[in-house]
């Protein structure tokens, strides 16, 4: 007999841990090669982990809802082959020791969401990370990510009083520290057993249990006829992503409207031939993405992110598209290098990603690396919206429902009133680096692209 380790797989470049959602097999159950053993979730997508060998489940090392670092042994499979060389080099109880290490931090999903959005606090692209290797303390990837995005140095992190097991810094601790620091009332633990507040006054150090008790909210009672619904995992991730985005970026939203009559009439004329020739439908989304890409090339500052006092302008144009799931939640798959695709390529990418999202087939990499996000609130009947930025991006465009309205048309022979297909557009942007002039000019440029759509073009 041989024992084979089942390893927590790496599901994406920035994915450092995953949460176990469900075990399909238990100790003693027989498994086949590539048969699903468990389901896991990252801050991006849910995935199934297949068996790497045929045999019998010998041991399961983690429970449901445990957060497991990538590369850790999560289960052991006993195969029928006699091969001593395939035995693990470490004792079998090593996984149990790993399991005994608590993981207070849950992975966070956006950007969703973005976590409308957007699944969410993943490691931002091109965002510098704090190296915890020089520290004797353990910090989860989530805590390090938040510290990096908020400009909290390792020395500051080491002085934060943790309320987790063995004094570890939890997500709640780092977010409370960041909030306090912004308000000018930061408190950190000093080595002499006292706390120093921002005014320099020494205060007696409070124990972790006292801080935890102070932070706990009193039970809330609800009067009347109510139903209490516990948030599902994705909704929690979306909620966290949205709150964090508002805390990070000062949001400003600009509005405009566009006469998209030419675009609508062109699509109505070619959609049957397009589907017959290309094998996929032509929706409005790839047409919107095409216009956005052209305008990003003219105004590259909206395709950027912020790193402290530096602006990181992205040369790649990767467009995220908010997609509704059957559960009602949203996820944001990404069209990579959208500027290198023609309309047919964009249509196929949009449809493939939307289909994968609705059927749970998205890969972790499908939701990473976005540089600008488009959300179609018109799909749900809304005329306009004020979308929340999908961090670490600096802008997000919402397009509303297309409605027929009477509007004034200017012609060489004078003004006239005509029935036109009109649509509102709204752009939310990070006012730290995108001012009103740039935001409004970029939004107007998109509207002009849509209004001047060439109705005689080929697809």
C-alpha positions as CSV (number, residue, x, y, z in Angstrom):
1,X,0.0,0.0,0.0
2,X,1.1,3.6,-0.6
3,X,-0.1,6.9,0.8
4,X,-0.6,9.8,-1.6
5,X,-1.0,13.4,-0.4
6,X,-3.8,15.5,-1.8
7,X,-2.6,19.1,-2.0
8,X,-4.6,22.3,-1.9
9,X,-4.1,23.5,-5.5
10,X,-3.0,26.9,-6.6
11,X,-6.0,28.4,-8.5
12,X,-4.5,31.7,-9.6
13,X,-1.4,33.9,-9.5
14,X,-2.5,35.9,-6.4
15,X,-4.5,33.2,-4.7
16,X,-2.8,32.1,-1.5
17,X,-5.5,30.3,0.3
18,X,-8.9,28.7,-0.2
19,X,-11.9,27.8,1.9
20,X,-13.3,24.3,2.0
21,X,-17.0,24.3,1.1
22,X,-17.9,20.6,1.0
23,X,-16.3,17.2,1.2
24,X,-17.8,14.7,-1.3
25,X,-15.8,11.9,0.2
26,X,-15.1,10.7,3.7
27,X,-12.4,8.4,5.3
28,X,-13.0,4.9,4.0
29,X,-14.7,5.9,0.8
30,X,-13.3,4.7,-2.5
31,X,-12.2,7.2,-5.1
32,X,-11.3,7.0,-8.8
33,X,-8.7,9.0,-10.6
34,X,-10.0,12.6,-11.3
35,X,-13.2,12.0,-9.3
36,X,-14.3,15.1,-7.3
37,X,-13.2,14.8,-3.6
38,X,-14.2,18.3,-2.3
39,X,-15.3,21.8,-3.3
40,X,-13.3,24.8,-2.4
41,X,-13.8,28.6,-2.8
42,X,-11.4,31.4,-3.2
43,X,-12.2,35.1,-3.2
44,X,-12.8,34.7,-6.9
45,X,-14.6,31.5,-7.8
46,X,-15.7,28.1,-6.5
47,X,-13.9,25.0,-7.8
48,X,-13.8,21.3,-7.5
49,X,-10.7,19.4,-6.4
50,X,-10.3,16.0,-8.2
51,X,-8.5,13.0,-6.9
52,X,-4.9,12.6,-8.1
53,X,-5.0,8.8,-7.5
54,X,-7.3,5.9,-7.4
55,X,-7.7,4.3,-4.0
56,X,-9.4,4.9,-0.6
57,X,-9.6,8.1,1.5
58,X,-7.3,7.4,4.4
59,X,-7.5,10.7,6.3
60,X,-9.1,14.2,5.9
61,X,-7.0,16.9,7.6
62,X,-9.4,19.9,7.4
63,X,-13.0,20.5,8.1
64,X,-15.7,22.4,6.1
65,X,-15.2,26.2,6.3
66,X,-11.5,25.9,7.2
67,X,-9.2,28.3,5.3
68,X,-6.3,26.4,4.0
69,X,-3.0,27.8,2.5
70,X,-2.2,26.8,-1.0
71,X,0.2,23.8,-1.0
72,X,-0.9,22.3,2.2
73,X,-1.9,18.6,2.4
74,X,-5.7,18.5,2.8
75,X,-6.2,14.7,2.6
76,X,-4.4,11.4,2.2
77,X,-5.3,8.7,-0.2
78,X,-4.3,5.0,0.2
79,X,-3.6,3.4,-3.1
80,X,-3.3,-0.3,-3.9
81,X,0.3,0.0,-5.2
82,X,3.3,-1.2,-3.1
83,X,5.6,1.7,-3.4
84,X,7.5,3.0,-0.4
85,X,8.9,5.9,-2.4
86,X,5.5,7.4,-2.8
87,X,5.0,7.7,1.0
88,X,5.1,11.3,2.3
89,X,8.4,12.4,3.7
90,X,6.7,13.9,6.7
91,X,4.7,12.1,9.4
92,X,1.0,11.7,8.9
93,X,0.2,13.9,11.9
94,X,1.9,16.8,10.2
95,X,-1.3,17.8,8.5
96,X,-3.1,17.6,11.8
97,X,-0.6,20.1,13.2
98,X,-1.3,22.3,10.3
99,X,-5.0,22.0,10.9
100,X,-4.6,23.0,14.5
101,X,-3.4,26.4,13.3
102,X,-6.5,28.6,13.2
103,X,-7.3,30.6,10.1
104,X,-9.5,33.5,11.3
105,X,-9.4,35.3,8.0
106,X,-11.9,34.4,5.4
107,X,-11.1,35.0,1.8
108,X,-12.9,38.1,0.5
109,X,-14.7,38.2,-3.1
110,X,-15.8,41.7,-5.0
111,X,-15.5,42.5,-6.9
112,X,-18.0,40.1,-7.0
113,X,-17.7,41.6,-6.9
114,X,-16.5,43.7,-7.0
115,X,-17.4,42.6,-5.6
116,X,-20.6,44.2,-7.1
117,X,-19.6,43.7,-7.6
118,X,-17.6,42.5,-7.4
119,X,-15.6,38.6,-4.9
120,X,-13.3,40.2,-2.8
121,X,-10.2,41.2,-1.2
122,X,-7.8,39.5,-3.6
123,X,-4.3,40.7,-4.1
124,X,-4.5,43.7,-6.4
125,X,-2.6,43.5,-9.6
126,X,0.7,45.4,-9.5
127,X,0.1,46.2,-5.9
128,X,3.2,45.9,-3.7
129,X,3.0,43.4,-0.8
130,X,4.3,43.6,2.7
131,X,6.9,40.9,3.2
132,X,6.2,39.2,6.5
133,X,9.3,37.1,6.3
134,X,11.2,39.6,8.5
135,X,8.6,39.4,11.2
136,X,8.3,36.7,13.9
137,X,4.5,37.1,13.9
138,X,2.1,35.3,11.5
139,X,-0.1,37.4,9.3
140,X,-2.7,35.9,7.0
141,X,-2.5,36.9,3.3
142,X,-5.8,38.9,3.7
143,X,-4.3,41.0,6.5
144,X,-1.1,41.6,4.5
145,X,-3.1,42.6,1.5
146,X,-5.2,45.1,3.4
147,X,-2.1,46.5,5.1
148,X,-0.4,46.9,1.7
149,X,-3.3,48.6,0.1
150,X,-3.7,51.0,3.0
151,X,0.0,51.8,3.3
152,X,0.5,50.2,6.7
153,X,4.1,49.3,7.2
154,X,5.3,46.1,8.8
155,X,6.6,47.9,11.8
156,X,3.1,49.4,12.3
157,X,1.5,46.0,11.7
158,X,3.6,44.5,14.5
159,X,2.4,47.1,17.0
160,X,-1.3,46.4,16.4
161,X,-3.0,44.6,19.2
162,X,-4.5,41.4,17.8
163,X,-7.7,40.0,19.1
164,X,-7.3,36.6,17.3
165,X,-6.0,33.4,18.7
166,X,-2.6,33.9,20.4
167,X,-2.8,37.6,19.7
168,X,-2.9,37.3,16.0
169,X,-4.1,40.3,14.0
170,X,-7.4,39.7,12.3
171,X,-9.2,41.4,9.4
172,X,-11.3,43.3,11.9
173,X,-8.2,44.5,13.8
174,X,-6.4,45.9,10.7
175,X,-9.6,47.6,9.4
176,X,-10.2,49.2,12.8
177,X,-6.6,50.3,12.9
178,X,-6.9,51.9,9.4
179,X,-10.1,53.6,10.3
180,X,-8.7,54.9,13.6
181,X,-5.5,56.1,11.8
182,X,-7.5,58.1,9.3
183,X,-9.5,59.8,12.1
184,X,-6.2,60.5,14.0
185,X,-6.9,58.3,17.0
186,X,-4.6,55.3,16.2
187,X,-3.7,53.1,19.2
188,X,-0.9,50.6,19.0
189,X,0.7,48.3,21.5
190,X,4.1,49.3,22.8
191,X,6.8,46.9,24.1
192,X,6.7,48.6,27.6
193,X,3.1,47.3,28.1
194,X,1.5,50.6,27.4
195,X,-0.4,52.0,24.5
196,X,0.5,55.2,22.7
197,X,-2.3,57.1,21.1
198,X,-1.8,59.7,18.3
199,X,-1.5,62.5,20.8
200,X,1.5,60.8,22.5
201,X,-0.4,60.0,25.8
202,X,0.5,56.8,27.4
203,X,-2.4,54.5,28.4
204,X,-2.4,51.1,30.2
205,X,-2.4,48.3,27.7
206,X,-5.7,46.5,27.3
207,X,-5.8,42.8,27.0
208,X,-7.0,41.1,23.8
209,X,-10.0,39.7,25.7
210,X,-11.0,43.2,26.8
211,X,-10.6,44.6,23.3
212,X,-12.6,41.7,21.9
213,X,-15.4,42.3,24.5
214,X,-15.5,46.0,23.7
215,X,-15.8,45.3,20.0
216,X,-18.6,42.9,20.3
217,X,-22.0,44.4,19.6
218,X,-24.9,43.8,22.0
219,X,-27.5,41.4,20.7
220,X,-30.1,43.2,18.6
221,X,-33.8,42.4,19.1
222,X,-36.3,42.8,16.2
223,X,-39.9,43.8,16.7
224,X,-42.7,42.9,14.5
225,X,-43.0,40.1,11.9
226,X,-39.5,39.6,10.5
227,X,-37.5,37.0,8.8
228,X,-33.7,36.8,9.5
229,X,-31.6,35.6,6.6
230,X,-28.0,34.7,7.0
231,X,-25.8,36.1,4.2
232,X,-24.3,33.4,2.0
233,X,-20.6,33.4,1.5
234,X,-20.6,35.3,-1.7
235,X,-22.9,38.0,-0.4
236,X,-20.5,38.5,2.6
237,X,-17.6,38.8,0.2
238,X,-19.5,41.3,-2.0
239,X,-20.5,43.4,1.0
240,X,-16.9,43.5,2.3
241,X,-15.6,44.5,-1.2
242,X,-18.2,47.3,-1.5
243,X,-17.5,48.8,1.9
244,X,-13.7,48.6,1.4
245,X,-14.0,50.3,-2.0
246,X,-16.0,53.2,-0.5
247,X,-13.4,53.5,2.3
248,X,-10.5,53.5,-0.2
249,X,-11.7,55.8,-3.0
250,X,-13.6,59.1,-2.9
251,X,-16.3,58.4,-5.4
252,X,-17.6,60.9,-7.9
253,X,-20.3,60.0,-10.6
254,X,-20.9,61.9,-13.8
255,X,-23.9,61.3,-16.1
256,X,-24.6,61.8,-19.8
257,X,-27.0,60.4,-22.4
258,X,-26.4,59.0,-25.8
259,X,-28.6,58.6,-28.9
260,X,-27.8,55.0,-29.8
261,X,-30.4,54.7,-32.6
262,X,-27.8,53.8,-35.3
263,X,-26.3,51.1,-33.0
264,X,-29.7,49.6,-32.2
265,X,-30.8,49.5,-35.9
266,X,-27.5,48.0,-37.0
267,X,-27.7,45.2,-34.5
268,X,-31.3,44.5,-35.4
269,X,-30.3,44.2,-39.0
270,X,-27.3,41.9,-38.6
271,X,-28.0,39.8,-35.5
272,X,-29.4,36.8,-37.5
273,X,-26.6,36.7,-40.0
274,X,-24.0,37.3,-37.3
275,X,-25.2,34.3,-35.3
276,X,-25.5,32.1,-38.4
277,X,-22.0,33.0,-39.6
278,X,-20.1,33.2,-36.3
279,X,-22.0,30.7,-34.2
280,X,-22.6,33.2,-31.4
281,X,-25.1,36.0,-30.6
282,X,-24.3,39.7,-30.9
283,X,-25.4,41.5,-27.9
284,X,-25.0,45.2,-27.0
285,X,-22.2,44.4,-24.5
286,X,-19.4,43.9,-27.0
287,X,-20.4,47.1,-28.8
288,X,-20.2,49.0,-25.5
289,X,-16.8,47.4,-24.8
290,X,-15.5,48.3,-28.2
291,X,-16.4,52.0,-27.6
292,X,-14.8,51.9,-24.1
293,X,-11.6,50.5,-25.4
294,X,-11.3,53.2,-28.1
295,X,-11.8,55.9,-25.4
296,X,-9.4,54.4,-23.0
297,X,-6.7,54.7,-25.6
298,X,-7.4,58.4,-25.8
299,X,-7.6,58.8,-22.0
300,X,-5.2,56.2,-20.5
301,X,-5.4,57.7,-17.0
302,X,-8.8,56.0,-16.4
303,X,-7.0,52.7,-17.0
304,X,-4.9,52.9,-13.9
305,X,-4.6,52.2,-10.2
306,X,-3.2,54.0,-7.1
307,X,-0.2,52.9,-5.1
308,X,0.3,55.3,-2.3
309,X,1.5,58.5,-4.0
310,X,2.1,56.8,-7.3
311,X,-0.2,56.3,-10.2
312,X,0.2,53.0,-12.0
313,X,-1.0,53.4,-15.6
314,X,-1.9,50.1,-17.1
315,X,-0.8,49.4,-20.7
316,X,-3.0,46.3,-21.0
317,X,-6.7,47.0,-21.4
318,X,-8.6,44.3,-19.6
319,X,-12.3,45.0,-19.3
320,X,-14.3,43.5,-16.5
321,X,-18.0,42.9,-17.2
322,X,-20.4,42.5,-14.3
323,X,-22.4,39.4,-14.8
324,X,-25.5,38.3,-12.8
325,X,-25.5,34.8,-11.4
326,X,-28.6,32.6,-10.9
327,X,-28.3,33.3,-7.1
328,X,-28.8,37.0,-7.7
329,X,-25.2,37.8,-6.9
330,X,-22.8,39.4,-9.3
331,X,-19.3,38.4,-10.5
332,X,-16.9,40.2,-12.8
333,X,-15.1,38.0,-15.4
334,X,-12.4,39.9,-17.4
335,X,-11.9,40.2,-21.1
336,X,-8.1,40.3,-21.3
337,X,-6.4,42.4,-24.0
338,X,-9.8,43.7,-25.2
339,X,-8.0,46.2,-27.5
340,X,-6.5,43.4,-29.5
341,X,-9.9,41.8,-30.3
342,X,-12.2,42.7,-33.2
343,X,-16.0,42.8,-32.7
344,X,-16.4,39.1,-33.4
345,X,-13.7,38.2,-30.9
346,X,-15.3,40.5,-28.3
347,X,-18.7,38.9,-28.8
348,X,-17.4,35.4,-28.4
349,X,-15.4,36.4,-25.3
350,X,-18.5,38.1,-23.7
351,X,-20.8,35.2,-24.4
352,X,-18.3,32.5,-23.3
353,X,-17.5,34.3,-20.0
354,X,-21.1,35.0,-19.3
355,X,-22.1,31.4,-19.9
356,X,-19.2,30.1,-17.7
357,X,-20.2,32.5,-14.9
358,X,-23.9,31.3,-15.0
359,X,-22.9,27.7,-15.0
360,X,-20.1,27.9,-12.4
361,X,-17.3,27.1,-14.8
362,X,-15.2,30.2,-14.3
363,X,-11.6,29.7,-13.5
364,X,-9.8,31.9,-10.9
365,X,-7.8,33.6,-13.6
366,X,-11.0,34.6,-15.4
367,X,-11.8,37.2,-12.8
368,X,-8.3,38.6,-12.3
369,X,-6.3,41.4,-13.8
370,X,-9.2,43.8,-14.7
371,X,-8.2,47.4,-15.4
372,X,-11.7,48.9,-16.1
373,X,-15.2,47.6,-15.4
374,X,-18.5,47.9,-17.3
375,X,-21.8,47.1,-15.7
376,X,-25.1,47.0,-17.6
377,X,-27.8,48.1,-15.1
378,X,-30.2,48.4,-18.1
379,X,-30.4,44.6,-18.1
380,X,-32.5,44.9,-15.0
381,X,-34.6,47.8,-16.3
382,X,-32.8,50.6,-14.6
383,X,-32.4,53.9,-16.5
384,X,-29.1,54.8,-14.7
385,X,-27.0,53.9,-11.7
386,X,-24.1,55.0,-9.5
387,X,-21.8,52.0,-9.6
388,X,-19.1,51.4,-7.0
389,X,-15.5,51.2,-8.2
390,X,-14.1,47.7,-8.5
391,X,-10.8,48.1,-6.5
392,X,-8.0,48.6,-7.3
393,X,-9.3,50.2,-10.5
394,X,-10.2,53.9,-10.6
395,X,-13.3,54.0,-12.8
396,X,-16.4,52.0,-13.7
397,X,-19.0,52.6,-16.4
398,X,-22.7,51.8,-16.0
399,X,-25.0,51.8,-19.0
400,X,-28.8,52.0,-18.5
401,X,-31.8,50.7,-20.4
402,X,-32.3,51.8,-24.0
403,X,-35.6,53.6,-24.3
404,X,-37.4,55.2,-27.2
405,X,-38.1,58.9,-26.5
406,X,-39.0,62.0,-28.5
407,X,-35.9,64.2,-28.8
408,X,-34.9,67.4,-30.7
409,X,-32.8,66.6,-33.8
410,X,-30.7,69.4,-35.2
411,X,-30.5,69.3,-39.0
412,X,-29.2,71.8,-41.7
413,X,-32.8,72.6,-42.4
414,X,-33.7,73.4,-38.8
415,X,-34.7,71.5,-35.6
416,X,-37.2,68.7,-35.6
417,X,-38.6,66.2,-33.1
418,X,-38.0,62.5,-33.7
419,X,-38.4,59.2,-31.9
420,X,-34.9,58.0,-31.0
421,X,-33.3,55.2,-29.0
422,X,-31.8,56.9,-26.0
423,X,-29.6,55.6,-23.2
424,X,-28.1,57.1,-20.0
425,X,-24.5,56.4,-19.1
426,X,-22.9,57.0,-15.7
427,X,-19.2,56.9,-14.8
428,X,-18.0,56.6,-11.2
429,X,-14.4,57.4,-10.7
430,X,-11.7,57.8,-8.0
431,X,-11.4,61.5,-7.4
432,X,-7.9,61.1,-6.0
433,X,-6.5,60.9,-9.5
434,X,-9.5,61.3,-11.9
435,X,-10.9,64.9,-11.6
436,X,-14.2,66.1,-12.9
437,X,-12.8,67.3,-16.1
438,X,-11.2,64.0,-17.1
439,X,-14.1,62.0,-15.9
440,X,-16.7,64.0,-17.8
441,X,-14.6,64.2,-20.9
442,X,-14.0,60.5,-21.0
443,X,-17.7,59.8,-20.5
444,X,-18.7,62.2,-23.2
445,X,-16.2,60.6,-25.6
446,X,-17.9,57.2,-25.0
447,X,-21.3,58.7,-25.7
448,X,-19.9,60.2,-28.9
449,X,-18.5,56.9,-30.0
450,X,-21.9,55.3,-29.5
451,X,-23.8,58.1,-31.2
452,X,-21.5,58.1,-34.2
453,X,-21.7,54.3,-34.7
454,X,-21.3,53.4,-38.4
455,X,-24.5,51.7,-39.3
456,X,-23.0,50.6,-42.7
457,X,-20.1,48.7,-41.1
458,X,-19.6,45.0,-41.7
459,X,-19.2,42.7,-38.7
